């Protein structure tokens, strides 16, 4: 039975999660633990310490294993001390590196972690340990997926309905997502280092070290996995974006790597690779689906009884985590907020030049916390928030598809089409349309797209990746006064991985 959204009861689920881990791509012993899940995933029975043969003997076992990977996107085994996709790769570390916050350089939070991160000081002990945890946590999730993918072969007969295609497709798409983000973190910018070694792309489940591949090869492997996933997921129900239902495995579509999320990630991967034709084709297909419409009014307005701060109908894929309240409180809702955006910087960002005081994001994504400090408030968990709006961290949103289509059109020399895609998002945010009389070439269009990335993806971590993809001068685009080191765009591979996989 699914949760009762009227009284916003969150079901506590006992699910099974494999503890298979690549630490520096070293396979550790297999075991299972009972873990707590949530109504936005699967209502699964407890399976404590099951051997692999039993876990993967039926459909439910595969569901348990995949659910463990989704939960590992928050707190991965052998992973970072902070949330993986719920903090480090979104609202915390990467948002600091993209200068979404102006006080990070002086923040004393987490023993100076954010201050050192804002200086790209990857040799600092705490920062270095967190980077090693990101590497290990991501490869732990990949190991679990590879184990699932090995066991699912020849097991089609244990699945009902379209669940074989759904499980295998989501597993392949997640494997691509984790490798893609590892490549974006540990590889060089595609502008400068497309043919330089980046990461190991692991598709097997064994203890043998896997050679590092170039960034281009890693991206091609991601795209290959995503194409396979897309073909499988096309054979499932793509007709509706579901919330709660009696079929718990297919509930809450936006918290799964669904068919459309897979296509959106394809658009992102092709764009990163510099293949703008395929990037635009995939982005346009997600837009044309109509499954994730842009908002037509300010759903996050402070005057509304229920504030949909994330514009949740636009989320193509998001991570569900009950830790978001704790994360938000620790970073933004204390007497001395760990992370803030100064009023002058905020106003310049949202109202300067082609901006406006009427921008929904300016009006709704910054609020006073309980201590009266004005802070970024996208992740505030308001009292009485409907269950469907609780505890979600955006990973892919439809506005990015418009930006990808706009940039791709500009690269083709079709400024009018590019501007049309960009204006769709602008008007949905309460801004006026830009005109061809002022946006006359690819450079001016690109500059407006960059402004949108800065405004749209605050607290989501994508601004840093945008800068890196285009090899932007970090000091120039962020306005930071700190000295940006030469290797700021590239996370160092953990020492133990270099030693093991030399």
C-alpha positions in Angstrom: 0.0 0.0 0.0 1.3 3.5 -0.8 1.6 6.3 1.7 -1.4 8.5 2.6 -0.4 11.9 1.1 -3.4 13.6 2.8 -1.8 13.3 6.2 1.7 13.3 4.7 2.7 10.1 6.4 6.2 9.0 5.3 6.3 5.3 5.2 9.4 3.8 6.8 10.6 1.0 4.6 13.0 -1.7 5.4 14.8 -2.5 2.2 17.9 -4.4 1.3 21.1 -2.8 0.0 24.1 -4.6 -1.3 27.3 -3.5 0.3 29.5 -4.2 -2.7 32.1 -1.6 -3.1 35.0 -0.6 -5.3 37.4 1.3 -3.1 39.9 2.4 -5.6 38.2 -0.1 -7.8 38.9 -2.9 -5.3 36.0 -5.3 -4.7 35.1 -5.9 -1.1 33.0 -8.7 0.5 29.3 -8.9 -0.2 26.7 -8.5 2.5 23.3 -7.0 3.0 21.8 -4.7 5.5 18.3 -3.7 6.3 17.9 0.0 5.6 15.2 2.6 5.9 13.7 3.9 2.6 10.7 6.1 1.9 7.3 6.1 0.2 8.8 7.8 -2.9 10.6 4.6 -3.7 9.5 1.1 -3.1 7.5 -0.5 -0.3 9.9 -3.4 0.2 9.9 -6.1 2.8 12.9 -6.5 5.1 15.7 -8.7 3.7 18.6 -8.8 6.2 21.9 -10.5 5.3 20.6 -12.4 2.3 23.2 -14.1 0.1 23.4 -13.0 -3.5 21.8 -16.2 -4.9 18.7 -15.5 -2.7 18.6 -11.8 -3.3 18.7 -12.2 -7.1 16.4 -15.1 -7.2 13.2 -13.1 -7.7 11.9 -9.8 -8.9 11.7 -8.3 -5.4 15.4 -8.9 -4.9 16.4 -6.9 -7.9 14.1 -4.1 -6.8 15.8 -4.2 -3.4 19.2 -3.9 -5.0 18.3 -1.0 -7.3 16.6 0.8 -4.4 19.9 0.5 -2.5 21.7 2.3 -5.3 19.1 5.2 -5.3 19.6 5.5 -1.6 23.3 5.5 -2.1 23.0 8.7 -4.1 22.5 10.3 -0.7 24.8 8.3 1.6 26.9 5.9 -0.4 28.7 3.1 1.4 32.4 3.9 1.7 31.5 7.4 0.5 31.9 11.0 1.5 31.1 12.3 5.0 28.4 14.5 3.5 25.6 13.6 1.2 26.7 12.6 -2.3 24.0 14.0 -4.6 22.2 15.7 -1.7 25.1 17.9 -0.6 28.6 17.6 -2.2 27.5 17.5 -5.9 24.7 19.9 -5.5 23.9 22.4 -2.7 27.3 22.2 -0.9 30.7 21.6 -2.5 29.9 22.2 -6.1 27.7 25.2 -5.5 30.6 26.7 -3.4 33.0 26.1 -6.3 30.6 27.8 -8.7 30.4 30.8 -6.3 26.7 30.5 -5.7 27.5 32.0 -2.2 29.6 35.0 -1.4 30.6 34.2 2.1 32.1 30.8 1.5 35.7 32.1 1.5 35.3 33.2 5.1 33.0 30.5 6.3 34.2 28.5 9.3 31.6 25.8 8.8 32.7 22.2 8.8 36.2 23.1 10.1 36.9 25.4 7.1 35.8 22.9 4.5 33.9 25.4 2.4 36.5 28.1 2.8 39.1 25.7 1.4 36.7 24.5 -1.3 36.1 28.0 -2.4 39.8 28.4 -2.9 40.0 25.1 -4.8 42.5 23.9 -2.2 42.3 20.2 -3.0 45.4 19.4 -0.8 43.6 20.5 2.4 43.1 17.4 4.5 39.3 17.7 4.9 38.8 18.6 1.2 41.1 15.8 0.1 39.2 13.2 2.2 35.9 14.4 0.9 37.1 14.1 -2.7 38.3 10.5 -2.0 34.9 9.8 -0.5 33.1 11.0 -3.6 35.3 8.8 -5.8 34.8 5.7 -3.5 31.1 6.4 -3.1 30.4 6.7 -6.8 32.3 3.5 -7.6 30.6 1.7 -4.8 27.3 2.6 -6.5 28.7 1.5 -9.9 29.8 -1.9 -8.4 26.3 -2.5 -7.1 24.9 -1.7 -10.5 27.3 -4.0 -12.3 26.5 -6.8 -9.9 22.8 -6.3 -10.6 23.3 -6.2 -14.4 25.3 -9.4 -14.3 22.6 -11.3 -12.3 19.7 -9.9 -14.4 21.0 -11.6 -17.5 18.9 -14.7 -18.2 16.4 -13.8 -15.5 13.7 -12.2 -17.6 11.3 -14.9 -16.5 11.2 -13.8 -12.9 9.8 -10.3 -13.8 6.2 -9.2 -14.2 4.8 -6.7 -16.6 7.6 -4.4 -18.0 9.8 -4.5 -14.9 12.7 -6.4 -16.5 13.1 -3.5 -19.0 12.6 -0.9 -16.3 15.1 -2.3 -13.9 17.8 -3.0 -16.5 17.2 0.3 -18.2 17.4 2.3 -15.0 20.5 0.5 -13.9 22.3 1.3 -17.2 21.2 4.9 -17.0 22.4 5.2 -13.4 25.8 3.6 -14.3 26.1 6.3 -17.1 25.2 9.1 -14.7 27.8 8.1 -12.1 30.6 7.7 -14.7 29.6 10.9 -16.4 29.8 13.0 -13.2 33.1 11.3 -12.2 34.4 12.3 -15.7 33.2 15.8 -15.2 34.9 16.0 -11.8 38.2 14.1 -12.4 38.7 14.7 -16.1 39.9 17.9 -17.7 37.6 20.3 -19.5 36.6 18.9 -22.8 38.0 22.1 -24.4 41.5 21.4 -23.2 41.7 17.7 -22.3 39.2 15.6 -24.4 42.0 13.1 -25.2 43.6 13.1 -21.8 43.1 10.3 -19.3 40.1 10.8 -17.0 38.6 7.9 -15.1 38.2 4.1 -15.4 34.8 3.2 -17.0 33.9 0.0 -15.2 31.3 -2.3 -16.7 32.4 -5.6 -15.1 32.1 -7.0 -11.6 35.5 -8.3 -10.5 38.5 -7.3 -8.5 40.8 -6.6 -11.5 41.9 -3.0 -11.9 40.4 -1.2 -14.8 42.5 1.1 -17.0 41.8 4.8 -17.1 40.3 6.0 -20.4 40.4 9.4 -22.0 37.6 11.8 -21.4 36.2 11.3 -25.0 36.1 7.5 -24.5 34.4 7.9 -21.1 31.8 10.2 -22.7 31.2 7.7 -25.5 30.8 4.9 -23.0 28.2 7.0 -21.1 26.4 7.7 -24.3 26.4 4.0 -25.2 25.0 3.0 -21.8 22.3 5.7 -22.1 21.3 4.6 -25.6 20.9 1.0 -24.4 18.9 2.3 -21.4 16.7 4.4 -23.6 15.9 1.5 -25.8 14.9 -0.6 -22.8 12.9 2.1 -21.1 11.1 2.9 -24.3 9.4 -0.5 -23.8 8.0 0.5 -20.5 5.2 2.9 -19.7 6.4 6.3 -20.8 2.9 7.8 -21.1 2.5 9.2 -17.6 4.5 10.9 -14.9 3.3 9.1 -11.8 3.2 10.1 -8.1 1.9 7.5 -5.7 0.2 4.4 -6.9 -0.4 0.8 -5.9 2.4 -0.3 -8.2 5.1 1.0 -5.9 8.0 0.2 -8.2 6.7 2.5 -10.9 5.5 5.2 -8.5 7.1 8.7 -8.2 8.5 8.6 -11.7 10.6 11.7 -11.2 12.6 10.0 -8.5 13.7 7.3 -11.0 16.0 7.5 -14.0 13.0 7.3 -16.1 12.9 7.2 -19.9 12.8 11.0 -20.2 15.5 11.5 -17.6 17.7 9.1 -19.6 17.1 11.2 -22.8 17.8 14.4 -20.8 21.1 13.0 -19.6 21.9 12.1 -23.2 21.4 15.7 -24.1 23.7 16.8 -21.3 26.4 14.2 -22.3 26.3 15.1 -26.0 26.6 18.8 -25.1 29.6 18.1 -22.9 31.2 16.2 -25.7 30.6 19.0 -28.1 28.1 17.1 -30.3 25.5 19.9 -30.5 23.3 18.2 -33.2 22.5 15.2 -30.9 22.4 17.4 -27.8 19.7 19.5 -29.4 17.8 16.5 -30.8 17.5 14.9 -27.3 16.8 18.1 -25.5 14.1 19.0 -27.9 12.5 15.5 -27.6 12.2 15.9 -23.8 10.7 19.4 -24.3 8.3 18.1 -26.9 7.1 15.3 -24.7 5.1 17.8 -22.6 5.7 15.7 -19.5 7.6 18.5 -17.6 5.9 21.8 -18.5 7.5 25.1 -17.5 5.6 26.9 -14.8 3.2 29.6 -16.0 3.1 31.5 -12.7 5.2 31.9 -9.6 4.3 28.7 -7.7 6.9 29.6 -5.0 5.4 33.0 -4.2 5.5 33.8 -0.5 1.8 34.6 -0.5 0.9 31.0 -1.5 -0.3 28.6 1.2 1.9 25.9 -0.4 5.2 27.1 -1.8 6.5 24.9 -4.6 10.0 26.3 -4.3 11.5 23.8 -6.8 8.9 24.3 -9.5 8.5 20.5 -9.1 6.6 19.9 -12.3 9.7 20.8 -14.2 11.9 18.2 -12.5 12.9 15.4 -14.9 14.9 13.6 -12.3 15.4 14.3 -8.6 16.8 12.4 -5.6 14.6 11.8 -2.6 16.3 12.1 0.8 15.0 12.6 4.3 18.3 14.2 5.2 17.5 17.4 3.3 16.0 19.1 6.3 19.2 18.5 8.3 21.4 19.7 5.4 19.3 22.8 4.9 19.3 23.7 8.6 23.1 23.2 8.9 23.9 25.3 5.9 21.3 28.0 5.8 19.1 28.1 8.9 21.4 28.9 11.8 22.2 32.1 13.7 25.3 32.4 11.6 24.4 30.9 8.2 27.3 28.8 6.8 26.5 29.9 3.2 24.8 33.1 2.0 24.6 35.3 -1.1 25.2 38.9 -0.3 22.3 41.3 -1.2 24.3 43.4 -3.6 25.5 40.3 -5.5 22.0 38.8 -5.5 20.4 41.9 -6.9 23.1 42.4 -9.5 22.7 38.8 -10.6 18.9 38.8 -11.0 18.1 42.4 -11.8 21.2 43.6 -13.7 21.1 44.4 -17.4 18.6 41.9 -18.9 17.3 40.9 -15.5 14.3 42.2 -13.6 13.0 42.7 -10.0 10.0 40.6 -11.2 12.1 37.5 -11.6 10.3 34.7 -9.8 13.6 33.2 -8.7 14.7 36.4 -7.0 11.3 36.8 -5.4 11.0 33.2 -4.1 14.4 31.5 -3.8 15.7 33.8 -1.0 14.0 34.2 2.4 14.9 35.1 5.9 15.8 32.1 8.1 14.7 31.7 11.7 17.5 34.0 12.8 16.4 36.8 10.4 19.3 36.3 7.9 18.4 36.4 4.2 19.6 33.1 2.7 19.0 30.9 -0.4 15.8 29.0 0.4 15.2 26.5 -2.5 15.5 23.6 -0.1 13.4 25.0 2.8 11.0 22.3 4.0 8.0 24.5 4.9 5.6 23.2 7.5 2.6 21.5 6.0 4.4 20.9 2.7 2.6 18.2 0.7 4.3 14.9 0.7 5.0 15.0 -3.0 7.0 18.2 -2.5 9.1 17.0 0.4 12.7 16.0 0.5 13.6 16.3 -3.2 17.0 17.4 -4.7 16.9 18.4 -8.4 19.3 16.6 -10.6 17.8 17.2 -14.1 15.2 19.9 -14.9 13.5 20.9 -18.1 14.9 24.4 -18.1 18.3 22.9 -18.8 16.9 21.2 -21.9 15.8 24.7 -23.2 19.3 26.1 -22.5 20.9 23.1 -24.3 18.6 23.6 -27.3 19.3 27.4 -27.3 23.0 26.9 -27.2 23.0 24.2 -29.8 20.9 26.4 -32.1 23.4 29.3 -31.6 26.3 27.0 -32.5 24.5 26.2 -35.7 24.2 29.9 -36.5 20.4 29.9 -35.9 20.2 32.7 -33.4 16.5 33.2 -33.8 15.7 29.6 -32.8 18.1 29.7 -30.0 16.6 32.9 -28.7 13.2 31.4 -28.9 14.2 28.5 -26.6 15.8 30.8 -24.2 12.8 33.2 -24.1 10.5 30.3 -23.2 12.4 29.9 -19.8 12.7 33.7 -19.4 8.9 34.3 -19.7 8.2 31.4 -17.4 10.3 33.2 -14.8 8.5 36.5 -15.1 11.0 38.1 -17.5 10.4 39.8 -20.8 11.6 38.3 -24.1 14.9 39.2 -25.5 14.9 40.6 -29.1 17.0 39.8 -32.1 17.8 43.4 -32.4 20.0 43.1 -29.3 20.9 39.4 -29.4 22.5 39.4 -32.8 25.1 36.6 -32.7 26.3 33.5 -31.0 28.4 35.4 -28.5 25.6 37.6 -27.2 23.3 34.6 -27.0 25.9 32.6 -25.2 26.3 35.4 -22.7 22.6 35.4 -21.9 22.6 31.6 -21.5 25.4 31.9 -19.0 23.4 34.5 -17.0 20.5 32.0 -16.9 22.7 29.2 -15.6 23.9 31.4 -12.8 20.3 32.3 -11.8 18.5 29.0 -12.5 20.9 26.5 -10.9 21.8 28.2 -7.7 22.1 25.5 -5.0 22.1 22.7 -7.6 25.8 22.5 -8.5 25.4 22.8 -12.3 27.0 26.3 -12.6 30.5 24.9 -12.0 30.1 22.2 -14.6 28.9 24.9 -17.1 32.0 26.9 -16.5 34.2 23.9 -16.8 32.6 22.6 -20.0 33.4 25.9 -21.8 36.7 26.3 -19.9 35.6 29.7 -18.6 38.0 31.9 -16.6 36.7 31.1 -13.1 38.0 34.4 -11.6 36.3 36.4 -14.4 32.9 34.7 -14.4 32.5 34.2 -10.6 34.0 37.6 -9.6 36.0 35.9 -6.8 39.0 37.8 -5.4 40.8 34.6 -4.4 43.7 33.3 -6.5 42.3 30.5 -8.7 44.9 27.8 -9.0 45.7 26.4 -12.5 44.2 23.0 -11.8 41.0 24.2 -10.2 38.7 22.4 -12.7 40.2 18.9 -12.0 39.7 16.9 -8.9 42.9 14.9 -8.0 42.5 11.1 -8.3 42.8 9.6 -4.8 46.4 8.5 -3.9 45.3 5.0 -3.1 43.7 4.7 -6.6 46.9 5.9 -8.2 48.9 3.4 -6.2 46.6 0.5 -6.9 45.7 1.2 -10.5 49.1 2.5 -11.7 
